[in-house]
Amino acid sequence: MDKHDLQDKAKVHKLVKSYGSILNEKLTATEEEQITKFVLAQKIDPSNTFHLIKLWSMFR
């Protein structure tokens, strides 16, 4: 996965659906869309250590 994957709406949406399923969370279509928009808005670069730390702190 690279920065471009985390800025690709279709790929992020697929990840959101997958993680929701893995965590046994039943997300509505609206919730999936909101989470997808949130992730895209973060402009996360997985090769940037600061971004990874920021991401980790948001979800722990």
N, C-alpha and C positions, 0 to 999 in steps of 0.2 A: 504494500500500500504506500502511496506517496501523496504529496500535497494535492495533486490533481484529482486523486480519488476522493479526497475529502472536500473537494469543491464541485464534484459531479453530483447533481441532485439525484439522479437515478441510482447511483451507487450508494449514496448516503441513505436514501430511502430503503434500499434493500438491506443495508446493515441494521437500520432501525427495526425493520420487521423481523430480521433474524434474531437480534438480541432480545426483542420483546418475546419471541417464541421461546428462546433458550431460558429466559428468566420466568417463563410462564405468566407473562403479563399480557392481558387482553387490552390492546390499545385500539382506540377508535381511529378511523381514518383522519379525523381532525387532529388527534394527539400525535399520530405519526407525522403528519404534515408540519405541525408546530415544532416537533423535535428535529425534524429534518432542516427546517428553516433556521433553528437555533444553531445547529452544528455548522451549517454553511456560513452563518454570520460570524462565527468564531475565527474563520480563516486559519485553521490549524495546519501547521507544517510539521509532519511527523519527524522530519530530520532536524528540527530545531528543539534542542533540549529544554529551553525556556517554555516553549509551547506545550511540550509534554508534561512538564511540572504543573503548568497552569491547568491543563486538562485534568490531570490527576487530582489536583486540589478541588476542582469543581465537583467531582463525582465521588469523592471518598466519604 
